């Protein structure tokens, strides 16, 4: 998701000088966050951790918004460029003893990505989808028992048009049916306006491409001395100092500088988390945990400003999720008034949609914005891509009724999670909210 800034205009350069750059910008960063949005999914809740539902209530509907499962690299560009650089170093005798294995390791990793198909689910991703679905059935056994009655499809399935999301939807459905034989679902349909909106939103894309504040923030992080020092440390593990000096000076056409080259190596390391079941990878010999964590921070800088809370006073990164949020409420309302026979609405999308939806909902780590002159760091903001939108991240709403009152519970990555602070639960500390209270709280008519 991150881009390495190659060159920006004068306005952005002027702004970049305004950012405060703390010496320890990754303070508090945990090793498990180093893979950021490529982090493999782990459920954050369990059956025995959930609040007990009042005995008079029963589940009547559930819906989710799920990111696709773990996937391969989008393309081979970083790996191809690293291989070309490695071959140049080999020809010049500029490889270290560690670096001599880098080329074969990159080739093996690219081969694994090619076998699965670039941008497609890995075995890890397929497993994430199936097991998440099976836990959903275990949490709501009576609801899925009802959905399996009569043979009619009471579960609607929709995804973005990207193959990895369609495949994720189909794997999820397979997991449901394995847990509840006889369950019928609709065929997976696609809706990019609902689930791939970041690609078509003109105002948002103008912000990402042309707002000088975004370029300045990313440049401030990428071009600070610490980034160059970490990049050199990474590369000198595989290449001679003289060769790294040449990379830094732009004398090797594959990369603009040493930061871009080290970032490409980080991208190889990053994807190994999603290919854990398809080979034994050893990229930790090319990057230490701290070095990977630093490049993970840079990745999160891009996610924060392009997809996350971003700048104080601006809603450009998340207001476009309003249509998705409205659809979630519309599904609940349709069940309440009896205009639908569905028992579930399942949606499959991307990190670029999970981030803004999380901000709109007020989910943990998704709300704190930054002043324009204060660069996002791990020391001054709780936002973490690994926690907000890991692979297979999901937001689930369950609807319950006693025949009169309708209650909603939210699970975020399967953990009971409160709605934003201005919403009042049924009692203090509860995870259940009246539907009409949530509609008031989120201004849904």
RABEL-V739284 format. One record per residue. RES is the residue in one letter. OMEGA is omega as a letter, one per 20 degrees, with the letter a starting at -180 (none if undefined). BURIAL is # if it has 24 or more other ideal C-beta (glycine too) atoms within 12 Angstrom, else .. D_LAST is the distance of its C-alpha to the last C-alpha in whole Angstrom. Layout:
BEGIN
RES:OMEGA:BURIAL:D_LAST + RES:OMEGA:BURIAL:D_LAST
END
This chain:
BEGIN
X:a:#:35 + X:r:#:37 + X:r:#:39 + X:a:#:43 + X:a:#:43 + X:a:.:46 + X:a:.:46 + X:a:#:43 + X:a:.:44 + X:a:.:45 + X:r:.:42 + X:r:#:41 + X:r:.:44 + X:r:.:44 + X:a:#:41 + X:r:#:42 + X:a:.:45 + X:a:.:42 + X:r:#:41 + X:a:.:43 + X:r:#:44 + X:a:.:45 + X:a:.:48 + X:a:.:46 + X:r:#:43 + X:a:#:42 + X:r:.:43 + X:a:.:41 + X:r:#:41 + X:a:.:41 + X:a:.:43 + X:r:.:41 + X:a:#:38 + X:a:#:41 + X:r:#:40 + X:a:#:36 + X:r:#:34 + X:a:#:37 + X:r:#:37 + X:a:#:37 + X:r:#:34 + X:r:#:35 + X:a:#:33 + X:r:#:32 + X:r:#:31 + X:a:.:33 + X:a:.:33 + X:a:.:35 + X:a:.:33 + X:r:#:30 + X:r:#:28 + X:r:.:29 + X:r:#:27 + X:a:.:27 + X:a:.:29 + X:a:.:27 + X:r:#:25 + X:r:#:25 + X:r:#:23 + X:a:#:21 + X:r:#:20 + X:r:#:20 + X:r:#:19 + X:r:#:21 + X:a:#:21 + X:r:#:25 + X:r:#:27 + X:r:#:30 + X:a:#:33 + X:a:#:36 + X:r:#:38 + X:r:#:41 + X:r:#:41 + X:r:.:40 + X:a:.:43 + X:a:#:47 + X:a:.:47 + X:a:#:48 + X:r:#:50 + X:r:#:52 + X:r:#:52 + X:r:#:53 + X:r:#:56 + X:r:#:57 + X:r:#:58 + X:r:#:59 + X:r:.:62 + X:r:#:63 + X:r:#:63 + X:a:.:65 + X:a:.:68 + X:a:.:68 + X:a:.:69 + X:r:#:66 + X:r:#:64 + X:r:#:65 + X:r:.:65 + X:a:.:62 + X:a:#:61 + X:a:.:63 + X:a:.:61 + X:a:#:57 + X:r:#:58 + X:r:.:58 + X:r:#:55 + X:r:#:53 + X:r:.:55 + X:a:#:54 + X:r:#:50 + X:r:#:50 + X:r:.:52 + X:r:#:49 + X:r:#:46 + X:r:.:48 + X:r:.:48 + X:a:#:45 + X:a:.:44 + X:r:#:42 + X:a:#:38 + X:a:#:38 + X:r:#:38 + X:r:#:41 + X:r:#:42 + X:a:#:40 + X:r:#:37 + X:r:#:37 + X:r:#:38 + X:a:#:35 + X:a:#:33 + X:a:#:35 + X:r:#:35 + X:r:#:32 + X:a:#:31 + X:r:#:34 + X:r:#:32 + X:r:#:29 + X:a:#:31 + X:r:#:33 + X:a:#:30 + X:a:#:28 + X:a:.:31 + X:r:.:30 + X:a:#:27 + X:r:#:29 + X:r:.:32 + X:a:#:29 + X:a:#:28 + X:a:#:32 + X:r:.:33 + X:r:.:33 + X:r:.:34 + X:r:.:30 + X:a:#:28 + X:a:#:25 + X:a:#:25 + X:a:#:23 + X:a:#:25 + X:a:#:24 + X:r:#:25 + X:a:#:26 + X:a:#:29 + X:a:#:32 + X:a:#:34 + X:r:#:34 + X:r:#:30 + X:r:#:31 + X:r:#:34 + X:r:#:32 + X:a:#:30 + X:r:#:33 + X:r:#:34 + X:r:#:31 + X:r:#:32 + X:r:#:35 + X:r:#:35 + X:a:#:32 + X:r:#:35 + X:a:.:38 + X:a:#:36 + X:r:#:35 + X:a:.:38 + X:a:.:37 + X:r:#:33 + X:r:#:32 + X:r:#:29 + X:r:.:28 + X:a:.:30 + X:r:#:29 + X:a:#:27 + X:a:.:26 + X:a:#:23 + X:r:#:24 + X:a:.:21 + X:a:#:19 + X:r:#:22 + X:a:#:24 + X:a:#:22 + X:a:#:24 + X:a:.:27 + X:a:.:26 + X:a:#:24 + X:a:.:26 + X:r:.:25 + X:a:#:25 + X:r:.:29 + X:r:.:30 + X:a:#:29 + X:a:#:31 + X:a:.:34 + X:a:.:35 + X:a:#:33 + X:r:#:37 + X:r:#:35 + X:r:#:34 + X:a:#:38 + X:a:#:39 + X:a:#:38 + X:r:#:39 + X:a:#:42 + X:r:#:42 + X:a:#:42 + X:a:#:44 + X:r:#:47 + X:a:#:48 + X:a:.:51 + X:a:#:50 + X:r:#:48 + X:r:#:51 + X:r:.:53 + X:r:#:51 + X:r:#:52 + X:r:#:55 + X:r:#:56 + X:a:#:54 + X:a:#:56 + X:r:#:59 + X:a:#:59 + X:a:#:59 + X:r:#:61 + X:r:#:64 + X:r:.:63 + X:a:.:65 + X:r:#:63 + X:r:#:60 + X:r:.:61 + X:r:#:61 + X:a:#:58 + X:a:#:56 + X:r:.:58 + X:a:.:57 + X:r:.:60 + X:a:#:58 + X:a:.:56 + X:a:#:54 + X:r:#:52 + X:a:#:52 + X:a:#:53 + X:r:#:53 + X:r:#:49 + X:r:#:48 + X:r:#:51 + X:r:#:50 + X:r:#:46 + X:r:#:47 + X:r:#:49 + X:a:#:46 + X:r:#:44 + X:r:#:47 + X:a:#:47 + X:a:#:43 + X:r:#:43 + X:r:#:45 + X:a:#:42 + X:r:#:41 + X:a:#:44 + X:a:#:46 + X:a:.:46 + X:r:#:48 + X:r:#:51 + X:a:.:52 + X:a:#:52 + X:a:.:53 + X:r:#:52 + X:r:#:52 + X:r:#:55 + X:r:#:54 + X:r:#:52 + X:r:.:52 + X:a:.:48 + X:r:.:48 + X:r:#:49 + X:r:#:46 + X:r:#:44 + X:r:#:44 + X:r:#:43 + X:r:#:40 + X:r:#:39 + X:r:#:40 + X:r:#:38 + X:r:#:35 + X:r:#:35 + X:r:#:34 + X:a:#:31 + X:a:#:30 + X:a:#:30 + X:a:#:29 + X:a:#:27 + X:a:#:26 + X:r:#:25 + X:a:#:28 + X:r:#:29 + X:r:.:27 + X:a:.:25 + X:r:.:24 + X:a:.:21 + X:a:#:23 + X:a:#:23 + X:a:#:20 + X:a:.:17 + X:r:#:18 + X:a:#:17 + X:r:#:13 + X:r:#:13 + X:r:#:15 + X:r:#:12 + X:r:.:9 + X:r:#:12 + X:r:#:12 + X:a:#:9 + X:r:#:9 + X:r:#:13 + X:a:#:12 + X:r:#:10 + X:r:#:13 + X:a:#:15 + X:a:#:14 + X:r:.:14 + X:r:.:17 + X:r:.:16 + X:r:.:18 + X:a:.:21 + X:r:#:21 + X:a:#:22 + X:r:#:22 + X:a:#:20 + X:a:#:22 + X:a:#:22 + X:a:#:25 + X:a:#:25 + X:r:#:27 + X:a:#:27 + X:r:#:26 + X:r:#:23 + X:a:#:23 + X:a:#:24 + X:r:#:21 + X:r:#:18 + X:r:#:20 + X:r:#:20 + X:a:#:16 + X:a:#:16 + X:a:#:19 + X:a:#:22 + X:r:#:25 + X:a:#:27 + X:a:#:24 + X:a:#:24 + X:r:#:27 + X:a:#:27 + X:r:#:31 + X:a:.:33 + X:a:#:34 + X:a:.:38 + X:a:.:37 + X:r:#:37 + X:r:#:35 + X:r:#:38 + X:r:#:38 + X:a:.:39 + X:a:.:36 + X:a:#:33 + X:a:#:32 + X:r:#:30 + X:r:#:32 + X:a:#:32 + X:a:#:34 + X:a:#:31 + X:a:#:28 + X:r:#:28 + X:r:#:32 + X:r:#:33 + X:r:#:30 + X:a:#:28 + X:r:#:25 + X:a:#:21 + X:r:#:21 + X:r:#:18 + X:a:#:20 + X:a:#:18 + X:r:#:20 + X:r:#:20 + X:a:.:23 + X:a:.:22 + X:a:.:19 + X:r:.:18 + X:r:#:16 + X:r:#:17 + X:r:#:17 + X:r:#:19 + X:r:#:20 + X:r:#:23 + X:a:#:24 + X:r:#:27 + X:r:#:28 + X:r:#:28 + X:a:#:25 + X:r:#:23 + X:r:#:21 + X:a:#:18 + X:a:#:18 + X:a:.:20 + X:r:.:17 + X:a:#:15 + X:r:.:18 + X:a:#:19 + X:r:#:20 + X:a:.:24 + X:r:.:25 + X:a:.:26 + X:r:#:24 + X:a:#:22 + X:a:#:20 + X:r:#:17 + X:r:#:15 + X:a:#:12 + X:r:.:10 + X:r:.:11 + X:r:#:10 + X:r:#:7 + X:a:.:8 + X:r:#:10 + X:r:#:9 + X:r:.:6 + X:a:#:4 + X:none:.:0
END
